[in-house]
Amino acid sequence: MSHNLFKPTLISLLVASMLTGGTTNIAQAEGITSSDSDDSHKLVVWGESDQRKKTDTASPKSILSPEDLLSINATTTEDLVKHVPSLIIRKRFIGDSNGTVGIRGSNMFQTSRSMVFADGVPLHYFLQTRWSGAPRWSLVSADEIAQIEVLYGPFSAEYGGNAMGGVVNIETSIPTERRVHLEVGFFSQSYSELGYDDSLKGTKQFLSYEDKLGDFSLYFSYNHLENDGHPQTFRFSPASDVDDDAMDVSGGVLGANEYGEQVMYFGNNGIAKAETNNFKMKLGYETEDWFTLLNVAYEDRTSNTTAAESYLTDISGQTVWTGSVVQDGLYYSVQERNFSGSELNRRSLLVGLRVQGELSERWFMEGSVSSFKVLEDETHSSRANELSPGHTGSGTIRAYDNTGWQTAKINFQNDSFFGNEHLSFITGFEYENYELIINNYSSDDYQAGIKTVLTGSSGGDTNLESVFAQINWDINEQWNTVIGGRYESWSSDNGFYGDDLHVDRDESRFSPKFSVGYTPNDQWTARYSIAKAFRFPIVEELFQNERRTNGTSLANANLEPEDGFHQNLMLQRNIDDGFLRVNYFAEQIDDAIVAQTTIVDNSSINTFIPIDTVDTTGIEFIYNQIGLLDNKLDLRFNTTYLDSKIDENSANVELEGNDFPRMPKWRANLTANFHVSEVWDIGGGMRYASNSHGDLNNGDTVSNVFGAHDSFLFFDLKTNYQINDYVKLSLGVDNVTNEKAYVHHPWPQRTYYFEASLDL
């Protein structure tokens, strides 16, 4: 196995385009974004200390302030990072609980390769992956955010192998005075595709109260969101054999699937209704040298798709829900389970405590503990549509019991190690425990929640103990190096499937880190970083085995950890109030754990397959600058080219050389905000991604059909107007051109936003 080598010709081409940059701005050092170059944009966040040295110098990063987010239509927190370089958010509709994130060489279904924190409390969901592994974004509201920092890759020893893609660090603001904030939002989408045509609406209400009482700070908020999303699944059938008993029907929509097969679309799974109620409390205590923050977040979420539609009618005009049918001389098979409905009821509680402070003149300490508990998580599914003659009230219930996580972390930092101001040192210990138990029931009355027969149970837990150390050495004014390492001890325990028990396992790995930086003057910075990282399997990959109405999941208790070798070469030129930056990165992942889904007779089979080696190389160009056009225009632009290939796969050599799934070769983002006056701004954005494959065999080659992973080019607009010191209005529209595209499921079409806020 040969590691990827750097290609200087590619970098030279982009460097040449950077040589026209402006004058020196010492504020634009490595990792500093345009929003940091002006005191008016200075942020105050929990535990901020100007004296502390950054410990993530080795990691490429993007930093966002509230000013950088003005032109984004945001209903939930994940919207705020969707324009960040080399990052994609799969948010299929407003209120989607499955807003997965993919960063660099980790696709949007490899959710356990990206970490998300809010005030040091984990929001990532390392119990499940794919669509079920989305971070719990809604446990922090967009209105309380002071800064978002995205770190790329596992180059800092502070983070384990789950940072293979990157880390999203969200910091909220410190209350400085009494403030009441009220916000009301409305959104509307007209959706038309594959036999469905309707207007869909939603609302959002947000209320927060914050205050500063001496050394104490307090913050309370309530967030309610309710929305009708467009159908996420369209039901189809390929042509079948001639059947003399087939029923003549009309209403089906002829088309194709992602493999180019002619199919008939005969229905959809109905409106995706979502409702969330979130309650948040933060209590802070701050002295000259110490910061303490208690976070408590509670979420009550319901979502359902109980109104599945059949397009088919017989000669008498009656809706057809099942059977062999014929339309326009072609025969198809329709099954009643294709129109089943489901309803999710979920209640979750997250508690986190963070403490930061100076132990002595040289030593700084930061500690945190967190606990996430699923109080209730049940999905009730019918076996047939409620309007179908075959509906009896029976169905299935999937329930999560004893599910959640606990984490603890403590770090010690010295910015003058051994009395040397050129040496900084950080070390720490981390503990993580994750437990997942799933019970599946057959139900005589699924709506009433009657659990008639236990049909299957699976689950288990994993533990991870880590210790790390890292030294930053400022060799002189031009050169800097970072050397670190992380030792991780992992175990899986109590794994079971029904009455069968899995053997407990123990694994340990060491991950070295190294980085060197060169800053010849105030204009230029270069840095090369290299790291090993190991991403251990999570509970779902190891133990979640279940059969559902429309699918089967098969786990693999013998999965080995993913073995990553990561490199990044950064070159940055500082310009007036901004910078231009190129990152060239290479990732080689051995034993890559891949979630693969196969559709058989409109029923999905999900498995976890280890791929011997996946190689990814990419080049990323970023241009950020504020204050253009007489200090009125702020711009952020980035584009990324990725080449991700299956390099070795002894289990099926025919896959070697194929593109890795869900990895578009090109991505680009643009946000622009024009300050018309002190109270009015107009902005917008652009999001682009080329098409990609959803399957390892790359057989899905047809675009613009359900199941495809299409290219897209979305344009968004937003304007904000501050009427007075208390009232602000915002109008916006996403997907202005109403482009239709799929990420297997359909992306939203043109959506309008109206928002009004009141501050007292």
N, C-alpha and C positions, 0 to 999 in steps of 0.2 A: 504494500500500500504506500503510494507516494503522496507526500503532502503537497498541497497547492503551492505553487511558486508565484511571486508577484510579477506583474506584467508592467514594467515601467513605461512602455509605449503608451498604454492607456492613460496613465497618470500624466504623462508629459502633455498629451493633447488637452487635458482639462486644465493643467497648470498654465498653459499658454493663454487660455481664455481668462485667467485670473490676473494676469500681469497689468491689466488696465485699471486695477483697483486704486482707490483714493489715498488720502494721506494717513499718517499714523494716528492711531487712537489706542493709547495704552490700556484703556478700559476693556478692549476687546481681546482679552487673553483667552487661552484655551478653555472651552467650556462656558464662556460668558456669551450670552445672547444679546441681541440689540436692546432688549428691554432693560438691561443692566447698565447701559452706558450713560444714563441721565438720572440725576438724583430724584427727579419727579417720578421715576418709575421704581424707586427703591421700595423693596417689600419688607414687611415685618412679619415673620412667621414664628411658629412655636419653636423655642429653643435656639433661635438664631444667635450666632456669636461671630463677630467679625474677626476675633482673635484666633479662632480655630482654623487650622489648615484643612483643606479638603482631602479626604482619604480615598476619593474615587478618581484621582488624576489620570489613572491609566485607562479609564473608560471614556469612549466618545459619548457625547451627551447633547441633548436639546433641552432648553429651559424655556418655559412659558409663564408669562405673568398674565394677570387679568386684562391688561392692555392688548396683549397678543390674541385675546380670545373674543374681542368685541365684534368681529365680523362673522362669528359662528352661531348658527341657530342651534341652541343646545337645550334639550329637554332633560337629559340625564348626563352624568359625568363623563361617560365614554365618548360623547360627542366632542369633547374638548381636545382630545388627542388624535382625532381622525386625520389631521393634516400634518402630523409629525413625520419626519423622514423615515422611510423604510418600515413603516408600521401600518397595519390595516385593522380596522374594527369591522366585524361582521354583525352589524345591527340591522336586522331585517325589517323592523317596524318599530314605531315609538312604543315603549313599554316592553320590548323584547327582553326576556330574562336570559337569553342566550347570546349576549353581546360579546362574543369571543374576540381575542386579540392575537395577532401574529406579528412578530418582530424579526426583521432580517431573514435568516435562514430557517426560521421556525414558522410553519404555516398556522393559519387561524384555528386549526383543530388540534395543534400541539400546545394546548393551553398550559400544560405543566412546565413549559420552557420559558414562561414569562411570569414575572413577579409584580404585584401591585400592592403598594402600601399607602395608607392615609394616616399621617401623623405617626408613622412607625408601626401602625397596626395592619396586619395583612388582610387584604381584600381578595387575594387570589384564592382559588378553590381547588386545592390539591387533593381532593377526594375523587373527582371525576375529570374526564377530559372530553374532547370533541365539543359538541354543542352544550353538554351539561357542565362543562368545566369553566364557564365564563366567570370572571371575577364578579364579586358582589358590588358592582359599581354604585348601586342605589343607596348603599349604606353611608355614602358621603354625598352631599349635594353640591351642585355646581356653584351655588351662591356663596358658599363658605370658603372657597378655594383661593389661596393667596399665591400659590406657585405650583407648577408641575414640572418635574424633572424626569427625563427619560434617559436612562443609561443603557448603552448597547453592549451586549456580550458579557461574559463572565470574567472580566479582566481585573475586577477588584476582589481581593480575598474575603471581603466582608460578605459576599453573596455566594451561595452554593450553586450546584449544577442547574437548578431551576432558573438561573439567570442566563442560560445559553442564548436565548433570544434577547432578553433585556429586562430592565427593571423600571417600573413607573413609580416614582415617589411623589405623592401628593401631600402638600403641606397646606394647612388651613391657617387663616389669619388669627391674630390675637385680638380679642375685644379690647378696645381702648376707651370706650365710653358707652353709655346706654344707647341702644339702637333697637328699633322695631322695624322689621322689613316684611312687607307683604307683596306677594307677586301672584298675578293671575295670567294664565296663558291659554290660548286656543290654537288648535292646528286642524288642518283639513286636507284630505287627499282624495282626488278622483282617480280611481284605479280601473283600468280596462285591459283585460288580457285573457286569452284562452277560454272564452265563453263567460267571463265574469265582467260586470260593468256596474260600478256603484260609487257613491261618494261616502267617505268615511271621515269621522270626526273624533276629536279628543280634547281633553282639558287638563290643566295642571294648576294646582293651588299650593303656594308655599308661604309659610309664616315662620319667622324666627325672631327670637328675643335674645339680646346679648347685653352684658354689662361688665363694668370693671369696678371692683370694690376693694380698693387698696391693693394688696398683693394677690387678691383672688379675681379670677375671671370666670364668667359663666355664660353658657350658650345653650339655648333650647330651640329646636326647630321641628316643624311638622310639614311633611311633603306628601301631597296626594296627587296621583296621576291616574287618569282613566282614558283609555283609547281603544278604538276599533281599528285593528290592522287588517291589511288585505290578506286574502288566502295565501297560505304558505306552501301548500301542496296541491298539485293538480293531478287528478287520477286519470290514468290512461291504460289502454290495452292494445297490444299488437294484434294484427289479424290472426284469426284462428281457423281451424278446419271447418268445412261446411257442416252445418248442423240442421237437419230437416225440421227440428223442433224449435229453431231459433225464432225469436219474437221480432217482428218488424218494429223499428224504432226510428225516431228522428231527434235532432238536437245535438248529436255528437259533433265535435270539432275535429276535422282531420288535420293531422300535423305530423311532426317527427319528434323522436327523442334525441338525446345527445349522441347516440351511436348511429344516427342516420336511418333508423328503422321507421317505417310508416306506422303510425299509431292513431288511435282515436281517443281524444280527451273527452271523457264522459262525466266529469264532475270535479269538485274541489272539496277541501276539508273545512270550508266555511271561514267566516270572519274570525280573526285572532283577537279576541277580547282580552284586554289586560287591565288590571286595577292594582295599584300599590299604595300602601299607607306606611310611611316611614316616620319614626320618631327618633330624635337625636338629642343627646345631652352631652355637653363637654364641660368639665370643671377643671380649671387651671389654677395653679399656685406658682407664683413667680417672685423670686427674690433677686438680689444682685448677681448671685452665682448659681442659682438652682431654678430649674423649670420642672414642673410636674403637671401632667395632663391625664385626666380620666375621660375616656370615651365610652359611651353606652349608646348603641344603635339597635333599634328594633324594627323589623320589617314584617308587614302582613301583606302577602301577595296572593292574588287569585288570577287565573287566566283560564280561558276555555275556548275550545273550538267545537261547540256542540251543534252548530247549524250547517253541517256539511250539505252540499248541494249535488243533486243529480240533474244533468242536463237532458237526460233521456226521457222521452214520452212514447207510449205505445199509440196505436191507431185510434184509440178512444180518448187520448189526451191525458192518460194517467201516468204519473211518474213511475219510472222503472228503476228498481233498486238492486236487482240481482237477476242472473240468468244468462243464457246464451242469446245474443241479439244479432240482428243483421241491419245494416244501414248502407244504402247505395250499393247493394250487392256484395258487401264485405261483411265477414262474420267476426264477432268479438265476444269475449267472455267478461262479464261484470260480476264482481263478488260483493256481497253485502257488507263485509268487513271494511271495504274501501270507504264506506260512509259513516264509520263509527265516530262518535264524539268523545271528547275527554275534557276533564276539568281538574285544574291544579289548585290546591290550597296549601300555602306554605307560610310558616311563621318562623322567623329566625331572630336570634339574639347574639350580638357581638359586643364584647366588653374588652377594652384595652387600657393598659396603664403604661405611661411613658415617663421616665425620670431622667433628667440630664443635669449635670453639675460639675463643679470643680472640687476634686478631692484635695488638691494642694495647688501650689503655684504652678506646677508642671503637669499634673495629671488631671485628666478630664474623664468622667464616667457617663455612660448612657446605658440605661437598662429599660427593658420593656417586657411585659407579659400580655398575653391575649387569650381569649377563649371565645370560640364560635360554637353555637349550639343550634341544631335544627330542632325546634320545639314541635313542629308538625310539618310534614311534607308528604302529601298524599295526592296521587293522580287517579281519578276515577274515570274509567273508560267503558263505553258501551260496546257491545258486540255487533250492533246494528244501529242505523239511524232511527231516531225517535219517531220519525214520520213513516218509517217502513212498516209494512204489515208483519215483517219478521221480528220486529222489536218486542222483546218480552220483559224488558227491565233488567235483564241479566248483563253482567259485564265483568270487569276485572278491576282490582285495586292494587296499586303499587304504593307501599309505605316505607319511608325511611325511619328507622328506629336507632337510638343511640349513635347518632351521626353528628360529627363535628370535629373540632381540632382544638389543641392547646399548644401555645408556643411560649418560649422564654428566651431572652437574649440579653447579654451584658457585654459591653465593650469598654475598654480602657485605652485612652489616647494620651500620648505625650508628644507635644510639638517642639520639645527641646531635649531630645533623648540623649542621655549621658551628658547633659549640659551643652550639647551642640545644637545651635539654632538651625543648622542645615539638615538635621536629622529629625524626622517625625516618625513615631511608632504607634501602631494600633494593634491590639489583640483582643480576642473575645471568645465567648462560648455561646452556643445556641442549642436549644432543644425544641423538637417538634414532634407532636403526636397527632395522627390522623386516624379516625375510626369511621367506618361506613358499614351499615347493615341495611339490606333491602329485603323486604318481605313482599311476596306476590300472592294475591288471593283471587279466587273465583268468587263472584258475588251474585246472589239472586236479586239484589236490589242495589246496584252500584251507586245510584244517586243518594240513597239513604246511608251509604257507607257501611252496609252490612257485609262483613268479611266471612263468607260462608265456609270456604275451604282454603287452607294454606296450600298453594300449588308450587311454591319454591322460595327458598331463602338462600342468600349468599352474602358474603362480606368478610370483614377482617380489619386489621389495623396495621399501620406502619409507624416506625419511630426513626428519628434522625437526630444524632448528636454530633455537633461540629465544634471544632476549635480552629481558630485561624490567627495568623500574625502577618504583619506587613510593615515594611520600612520604606519611607520616602526619603530620598537623599538628594538635596540640592547641591550638586557637585560644585557648580559655580553659577554665575549669572546666566549662562547659556544652557548648561546641561543639567538634566534631572533624571533620576532613575527610581523605579519602584520595584521592590522585590517582596514577594509574599507567597504564602501557601495556606492551604485549607485541608484539614483532615476530617473526614466524615465517616461516621459509623452508623450503618443503616440496618434495620431489622424489620421483618414482616412477621406478624403474630396473629394467632386466632383465626386464620383464614378457613372458611368453610363454604361448602355448596351442599345444601340440604343436610344430610347426615354424614357427608364425607368431609374429613378434616384435611387441610393442607399442612405440609411440613413447615415448621417455623424456619426462617432463614436469617442469616447474618452476613453482611458484606461490609467492607471498609475500603476506602479509596483516599489517595492524597492527590491534591491538585496544585501544582506549582503555578506561579504567576510572575511575569516579568514585563517591564515597560521602560522605555528610554525616550526622553524628550529633548528637543533642541530648539532654543529660541534665540536666533542670532541677533535680532533687534526687535523693536516694538511692533513691527509689521508682520513678521513671519513666525510661525510655530510649526514644528513637525514632531510627530510622536509615533513610535512603533510599539505595539503591545502584543503580547503572546500569552496564551493561557491554556491549561488543561481544565476540563470540567467533566463531572460525572452526574448525570441526571438519573436518580433512582426511580424504579417503577412506583406508581401510585396505586391506591387500593382498587380502583375500578379495573385497571389493567391486569391486576393480579387475581382478583377474586369475584368481580361482578358477573355472574352468570344468571340469565333470566330469559324467559319466553313471554312475549307480550302479544297483544292482538295483532299488531302489524310488524312484529320484529322479534329477533332473537339476538342476544349478546353473549359472546363466548370470551371468557378471560383466559389468561395464561399465567399460572402461578410460578412458572420457571423463568420468567423474563429476567435478563441481565440488565444492569444499568447502562444507559447510553453513555458512550465514551467520546467526548468532544475535544478536538484540537482547534483552537481559535487564534486568528491573527487579525490585526488591524493596523493599517498605516494611514495616519492623518496628516494632511497638509492644510494649513490655514493662513489666509492673508487678512489682516485687519484693515478696515476702511472706516471712513467717518461714520460713526454711529452704526456700525454693522460689521459683517465679515463675509468672506467667501471661504468655503471649506470643501475639501475632497477627502472622503474616506474610501480606501480600498480594503476590503475585508475578505477573509477566506475561512471557511469552516469545514472541517471533516468530522463527521459523526459516525462512529462505528456502533453496531448493534442498535440502530435507530428504531425506536418503537413507533409503529405506524398503525393507526386505526383505519381499517379498510371496511367499507360497506358494499355489499353485493345485494342487488334487488332480484329476488326470485318470486315470480307470481305476485307482484306488488307487495311483497313482504321483505323487510330488510334483514340481512344477517351481518352482524358486526363482529369483527375479530381484531385481535392485536397481533401484528406480524413484525418480528424483528428483521430489519434489513441490514446486511453486513456492513455496507459503507455508503453514506450519502455525502457527496461533495457539493459545496456551495461556494461560489465566488461572486462578489458584487462590488460595484463602485457607486458611490453616493456623492452627489454634488448638492451643496446647500448655499443659498444666498439669502441673508437676512440684513435688512437695513431700515432704519426709521428716519423720519424727518426729511424725506425727499420733498421736492416742490414747495420750497419755503416752509419746511417743517410741518407739512400737512399730510403726507402720504407715508404709510408704513407698509413694508413689503416683506413677505416670507415666501421663498420658493425653494423647492427641493425636488430632485429626481433621482431615482435609483434603478440601476440595471442589475438583475440577478440571473445567475445561471446555476440552477440546482439540479444535479443529476444523481441517479442511482448508479454508483460506481461498481459495487460488487454485491451480488446476491446469490449465494450458492444454492439456496432453496429453489430458485427459479431464475436461471441465468438469462432467460428471455427478457427479463425486466432490466437488465444492465444496459446503461446508456439512455434509459427513459428519463423524461423530465419528472422531478419529484412533484407530487400532487399539490394543487392549490398554491402554486408559487409563480405568480405572473412575472415575466421577464422585466417588464417596465412598470414603474410606479412614478407618479409625479403629483405634487400638491402645490397650490398657490393660495395664499391669503393676502388680501389687500384691504387697508382701511384708510379712508380719506376723511380728514377732519375738516368739514365744511366750516365749522365755527367751534367755539368753545362748548356749545351745547348740542351740536348736531354732527353726526358722522355717518358716512355711507361706506359700506364694505362688501366684500364677497369672497368667494373662494372657488377653487377648481380642484377636483379630485379625478385622477386618471389611473387606470390599471389595465394592462394588456390581458388577453385571455390566458387561461391555464387549463390544466387537466384536473379532473376529480379522482381519477383512477390510476393505480400504479401502472397498468398496462397501456395507458395513454390512448385507449380506444374511444374515448369520448371526444370527438372532433367536431361535432356540429354545434354552432353557436346560436344564440338567441332562441333557445328552446328550454323548457323546464328540465332541470338536471344539469345544464351546462354551467361552466364557469367562464362567464363572458368578460370581454373587455368592456370598460365603461368610461364615460367622460361626463361627470356631473358638474354643473355650474350652480353655485349658490349665491344668494344676495341677502343682505341685511342692512337695515338702517336703524339708528338709535337717536332719539331726541329727548333731551333733558328739559322738560317744561319749566321746572323750577327746582329749588333745592330738595324737594320732596317727591316729585312725580317724574317718572321716566317711561317713555313708550318705545316699543320696538316692533318693526315689521320685517318679515323675511319670507324667502321662498327657497326651498331646496329642489335640485334637479329642475332648473328653469326650463330646459328644453324638453322635459318629459321623456327622457331617454328610457327605453325598456331594456333591462338586462337582468341576468340571473347569476346568483352565487349558489348554484343548485336550486335554492329557493329564490323567488323574485325579489330584487331590490325595490325599494319604494319608488313610486312615480312622483310627479310634481306635487309638492306639499307646501302649504301656506302656513305662516306663523304670525300670531299677534300676541304681544306681551305687554303688560302694564305693571309697573312696580311703584310702591309707595314706601318711603323711608321716613320714620318719625324719631 
